[in-house]
């Protein structure tokens, strides 16, 4: 599974990256978590608000930071 956290490096983006890594670790799933800060690459996804979460090249959400439990559910449902 490939998970991308998209954002230019703002506090919310960093929070989402940390929470995503924690959720993956707690779930025990095998996933490659990548933080994408290149604005051109982020724009290629058509995202208007960051942070955003991409799982296996599918946009899951943007513009918010869900809780760890919500992230666990999202990851589980998008494996």
N, C-alpha and C positions, 0 to 999 in steps of 0.2 A: 504494500500500500504506500502511495506517495501522498504526503500532506504538505501543502504549501501555505504559509502564512504570508499574505501580501500586505506591505505597508512600508512607508518611507523611513521608519525608525522612531515614530512618535511613541509616547508612553503607552497608549492603548495597544499599539502594534506589538510592543515588547511584552506587554501583559498577556496578549493572546498567544504569542509564541511560547512563553513560559507555561501558561495554563495548558496549551495543547501538548507540550512535551510531558507535563505531569500526567495528563489524562491518558496518554499513550502508555506511559510507564505503569500507571495503576491498572490499566486494562491488560497489560502484558501482551499486547498485539505487536506484531512486527511491522514497523512503519518507518519510513524515511521522512523526517520532518525537516523542511527547508524554509528558511526565512528569505523572502524575495524583497529586496529594497530598490531594485532598478525600476524607476518610474515608467520607462518605456515598456518593459515587460509587464508591469502592473496594468498599464493602459491597454495592452493587448487583450486582456480579459474583459474589457468593457466595464470595469469597476468604477463607480462614481464616488464611493466612500470607502475609506479604509478604517480599520483593518478588515481584511477579507480572508476567508478560509476556502481553500481548494482541496478536494480529495479526489485523487485519480483523475485529474484534469476537469473536474466538475465543480462549478461554483456552488458552494453550500450556503454561505451568507456573507454579507458585507455590512460595515458600519456599526458593528457592535462587538462586545466582548462577553460571551456567555460564561456561566459558571462552569466549574470543573465537571460537575455532574451532568450539566447539559452537553458539554463537549464529549463526555464519555458516551452519552446516548447517540449523539451525532456520528461519532466515529464508528460505533457499533452498527448503526443503521446504514452506513455507507462503505462497509468493507467490501 
